[in-house]
Amino acid sequence: MLDTLETLCCLGGVTGGEEEVRDYILERAMAHADEIRTDPMGNLMVFKKGAVTPKRRIMLCAHMDEVGLIVTSITDDGYLHFENAGGIDRRVLPGKRVYVGPDRVLGVIGCKAFHLTTPEQRRTLPAMKDMYIDIGAADRAQAEKLVHLGDLAAFDDTVVRFGDGLVKAKAIDDRAGCATMLELIENEIACDCWFVFTVQEEVGTRGATVAARNIQPDVALVLEGTTAADIPTAEGPDKICRVGGGVVLPFMDRGTIYDRGLRQTLIRLAEENGIPWQTKSVIAGGTDGSAVQRSGCGVQVAALSVAVRNIHSPASVARISECEDQAKLARLFLEEMAK
């Protein structure tokens, strides 16, 4: 599974441009699927028959898109100005490498050198308008031969295994969930299930809104990567959750109050099978669950997440064993639904 996660994290899939990720998943899923659907937005919906057909329609969901940047203008000197595509803390941007557009043009994010700033500027974070992507172009004409307005820029795709079973990569949120679903699709499962790979989660769960209307599930499990703030400056509940603390079973976020019965089922399954788990101590963020829950006549929704440190950055960190435990618990969940 780790090889799958690493491959998925290396693919470019900035929100609104998920084609490369979708094509890879589709190629692997085709041999194992009983039905495959796509929609005009780009969602990929894979149906796989299991050992039994449950009375309720079951859906597992993970988003393919990642946060990144979008080119908004080109200067006379050939630099690119940009805006966020998804939620990014601009503190992580200066000095980072990116790949721009379908031709993966290498660029570096820069801003005014520190020794040229005023004392007042040194006390504040550079505004987005004061940053630029340097692609090595001599002028606007040369830059326009390489990139175009509206091109997406993805963070550097280097993946590193380090420390005590950790992995560093971009887009662990939510390629971890995508890897879990591929693992299930390529093996026998306990009950019929729709596996939905959504687009544009990072800009407001837009793909899930459409996909849920298409599938019309009764029960949905959202597989996610979620914020861990387990850093030296955070104490107690401010850590939210911890890399190494187990899979995350949240009870609520800013978009969803998760179904209590489904959450208790996940907790029971985790404890019966020796899978460490934790919850989030801060109500923040959101998932595709908010869109799925409100579709049709209403859907029972739960979330099963992997804790990710430095989320929405090119240096996201997760524990490999917790990615594997997400897949184990999702499989146990389908076995429970089969009953």
C-alpha positions in Angstrom: 0.0 0.0 0.0 2.9 2.4 0.7 4.1 2.1 -2.9 0.6 3.1 -4.0 0.5 6.1 -1.6 3.9 7.3 -2.8 2.9 7.0 -6.5 -0.4 8.9 -5.9 1.4 11.7 -4.0 3.9 12.1 -6.9 1.0 12.8 -9.3 -0.2 16.3 -10.0 -3.8 16.9 -9.0 -4.2 20.5 -7.9 -7.9 21.1 -7.3 -9.7 21.5 -10.7 -7.0 19.6 -12.5 -7.2 16.0 -11.1 -7.0 14.3 -14.5 -3.6 12.6 -13.9 -4.7 11.2 -10.6 -8.0 10.0 -12.0 -6.3 8.3 -15.0 -3.9 6.4 -12.8 -6.7 5.2 -10.5 -9.0 4.3 -13.4 -6.2 2.2 -15.0 -5.8 0.2 -11.9 -9.4 -0.1 -11.0 -10.8 -1.2 -14.4 -9.8 -4.9 -14.0 -11.5 -5.2 -10.6 -14.7 -3.0 -11.1 -18.2 -4.2 -11.9 -19.2 -0.7 -13.0 -17.4 2.6 -13.5 -19.0 6.0 -13.9 -17.6 9.5 -14.4 -19.4 12.8 -14.5 -18.9 16.2 -16.2 -17.1 17.5 -13.1 -14.5 14.7 -13.2 -15.6 12.5 -10.3 -14.7 8.8 -10.6 -17.2 6.3 -9.3 -16.3 2.7 -9.1 -18.8 -0.1 -8.1 -17.5 -3.4 -6.9 -19.6 -6.4 -5.9 -18.9 -8.0 -2.6 -19.8 -11.3 -1.0 -23.3 -10.0 -0.1 -25.6 -7.2 -1.3 -26.7 -5.2 1.8 -30.1 -3.6 2.1 -28.5 -0.2 2.3 -26.3 1.3 -0.4 -22.8 1.8 0.9 -20.4 4.4 -0.4 -16.7 5.1 0.5 -15.4 8.5 -0.5 -12.0 10.1 -0.8 -10.9 13.2 -2.7 -8.3 13.2 -5.5 -7.5 16.9 -5.5 -4.7 18.6 -3.6 -4.0 22.3 -2.7 -1.7 24.3 -5.0 -1.5 27.5 -6.9 -3.0 29.1 -10.1 -1.2 31.5 -12.3 -3.0 34.9 -12.5 -0.6 37.1 -14.4 2.9 37.3 -16.0 5.2 40.3 -15.5 7.2 42.0 -18.2 10.3 40.4 -16.6 8.8 36.9 -17.0 7.8 36.2 -13.4 4.4 34.6 -12.5 2.0 36.0 -10.0 -0.5 33.5 -8.5 -3.3 32.9 -6.1 -4.1 29.9 -3.9 -6.1 27.0 -5.3 -7.4 25.6 -2.0 -6.5 26.7 1.5 -2.7 27.3 1.9 -1.0 29.2 4.7 1.2 31.6 2.7 4.0 31.2 5.4 4.9 27.9 3.7 5.4 29.4 0.2 8.7 31.3 -0.1 11.5 29.2 -1.3 9.4 26.2 -2.4 9.8 24.4 -5.7 6.7 24.0 -7.9 5.8 22.5 -11.2 3.6 24.7 -13.4 1.1 23.6 -16.0 0.7 20.4 -18.0 4.4 20.5 -19.1 5.6 20.6 -15.5 7.7 23.7 -15.9 10.0 23.9 -12.8 9.6 27.1 -10.8 10.7 28.6 -7.5 8.6 30.8 -5.3 10.4 34.0 -4.2 9.8 37.3 -2.6 11.9 40.4 -1.7 15.2 39.4 -0.1 15.3 39.9 3.6 18.2 42.3 3.6 16.3 44.6 1.3 13.2 44.8 3.5 12.4 47.6 5.9 12.1 47.0 9.7 8.3 47.2 9.4 8.3 44.6 6.5 10.4 42.2 8.6 7.6 42.1 11.2 5.0 41.0 8.7 4.4 38.1 6.4 4.8 39.0 2.6 1.4 39.4 0.9 0.6 37.0 -1.9 0.9 39.9 -4.4 4.5 40.4 -3.3 5.5 36.8 -4.1 6.2 35.4 -7.5 7.1 32.1 -9.3 10.5 32.3 -11.1 10.6 29.8 -14.0 13.9 31.2 -15.4 12.3 33.1 -18.2 14.1 36.2 -19.5 10.9 38.2 -20.2 7.1 37.9 -20.7 7.4 36.5 -24.2 9.6 33.7 -23.1 7.4 32.9 -20.2 4.3 32.8 -22.3 5.9 30.1 -24.5 6.1 27.9 -21.4 3.0 28.7 -19.3 -0.4 30.3 -19.6 -2.8 32.2 -17.3 -4.9 29.7 -15.4 -2.2 27.1 -15.3 -2.0 25.2 -12.1 1.2 24.8 -10.0 1.8 21.8 -7.8 4.3 21.6 -5.0 7.5 19.6 -5.5 6.7 15.9 -5.6 9.6 14.4 -3.7 8.6 11.6 -1.3 10.8 10.7 1.6 10.5 7.9 4.2 12.2 9.0 7.4 12.4 8.6 11.1 10.3 5.9 12.9 8.0 4.8 10.1 7.1 8.3 8.8 6.6 9.5 5.2 6.9 13.1 3.9 5.1 14.1 0.7 2.7 16.6 -0.7 -0.9 15.7 -1.1 -1.1 13.0 1.7 -4.4 14.8 2.2 -6.1 12.9 0.6 -4.1 10.5 -1.5 -4.0 8.4 1.7 -7.8 7.9 1.3 -7.4 7.2 -2.4 -4.8 4.5 -1.7 -7.0 2.9 0.9 -9.9 2.7 -1.6 -7.6 1.2 -4.3 -6.4 -1.4 -1.8 -10.1 -2.4 -1.3 -11.0 -2.3 -4.9 -8.2 -4.7 -5.9 -9.1 -7.3 -3.3 -12.2 -9.2 -2.3 -14.7 -7.2 -0.1 -17.5 -8.3 2.2 -20.3 -6.3 0.6 -21.3 -4.3 -2.5 -19.8 -0.9 -2.4 -19.4 2.3 -4.4 -15.9 3.8 -4.2 -16.1 7.5 -5.1 -13.0 9.5 -5.9 -14.1 13.1 -5.8 -12.8 16.4 -7.3 -12.6 19.9 -5.9 -12.9 19.0 -2.2 -10.3 21.7 -1.3 -12.5 24.5 -2.7 -15.8 23.5 -1.1 -16.6 19.8 -1.5 -18.0 20.6 -5.0 -17.3 17.2 -6.5 -18.9 15.3 -3.6 -22.1 17.4 -4.0 -22.6 16.1 -7.5 -21.3 12.5 -6.9 -23.6 11.9 -3.9 -26.6 12.9 -5.9 -25.5 10.4 -8.6 -24.9 7.5 -6.3 -27.6 8.2 -3.7 -26.0 6.3 -0.8 -27.7 5.4 2.5 -24.4 5.1 4.4 -21.1 6.8 3.6 -17.6 6.5 5.1 -15.3 9.5 4.2 -11.6 8.5 4.1 -9.5 11.6 4.8 -6.2 13.1 5.9 -6.7 15.5 8.8 -4.8 18.2 10.6 -2.3 17.2 13.3 -0.8 20.1 15.2 1.5 17.9 17.3 4.4 20.4 17.3 6.5 21.8 20.2 4.5 25.1 20.4 1.2 23.4 20.8 0.0 22.0 24.1 -3.0 19.8 25.2 -6.1 20.1 23.0 -4.3 22.6 20.7 -2.4 19.6 19.2 -5.8 18.6 17.7 -4.6 15.0 17.0 -1.2 13.4 16.9 0.8 11.5 14.2 1.4 8.2 15.9 -1.8 8.4 18.0 -3.8 6.1 15.8 -6.4 6.6 13.1 -8.7 9.6 13.7 -12.4 9.1 14.3 -13.9 12.7 14.6 -17.2 13.4 16.1 -17.7 16.8 14.4 -16.1 19.4 12.2 -17.2 22.7 10.8 -19.3 21.0 8.1 -20.6 17.8 9.7 -21.8 16.2 12.9 -20.9 12.6 12.2 -23.4 9.8 12.8 -23.0 8.7 16.4 -24.0 5.1 15.7 -21.5 4.7 12.8 -18.7 6.3 14.8 -19.4 4.0 17.8 -19.3 1.0 15.4 -15.8 2.2 14.1 -14.6 2.6 17.6 -15.8 -0.9 18.6 -14.2 -2.4 15.5 -10.9 -0.6 16.1 -10.8 -1.8 19.8 -11.8 -5.3 19.0 -9.1 -5.6 16.4 -6.2 -3.8 18.2 -6.2 -0.7 15.9 -5.1 2.4 17.8 -7.5 5.3 17.4 -7.9 8.9 18.6 -10.3 11.8 18.0 -9.8 15.5 17.3 -9.8 17.9 20.2 -10.6 21.0 18.1 -13.7 21.4 15.9 -12.1 22.7 12.7 -11.9 22.0 9.0 -14.3 19.9 7.0 -14.6 17.0 4.6 -16.7 15.7 1.7 -19.0 14.4 4.4 -20.8 17.7 4.7 -21.9 17.5 1.0 -22.7 13.7 1.2 -24.7 14.0 4.4 -27.1 16.6 2.9 -27.7 14.9 -0.4 -31.0 13.1 -1.3 -33.1 12.5 1.8 -30.0 12.6 4.0 -27.2 10.1 4.5 -25.6 8.5 7.6 -22.0 9.6 7.4 -18.8 8.8 9.4 -15.2 9.8 8.8 -12.0 7.7 9.1 -8.9 9.8 8.9 -5.1 9.7 8.9 -3.4 12.3 11.1 -1.2 14.6 8.9 1.4 17.0 10.3 2.1 20.1 8.2 -1.0 19.5 6.2 -1.6 21.5 3.0 2.1 22.0 2.5 4.8 20.2 0.5 6.1 18.7 3.7 3.1 16.8 4.9 4.0 14.0 7.3 2.1 10.9 8.2 2.9 7.6 9.9 2.9 4.7 7.4 1.3 2.2 9.9 -1.7 4.6 10.3 -2.3 4.7 6.6 -2.3 0.9 6.6 -4.6 0.9 9.7 -7.1 3.2 7.8 -7.4 0.5 5.2 -7.8 -2.3 7.8 -10.6 -0.4 9.6 -12.3 0.5 6.3 -12.3 -3.2 5.4 -13.7 -4.1 8.8 -16.4 -1.5 8.3 -17.5 -3.1 5.1 -17.6 -6.5 6.9 -19.9 -4.9 9.5 -22.2 -3.5 6.8 -22.4 -6.9 5.2 -24.1 -8.1 8.4 
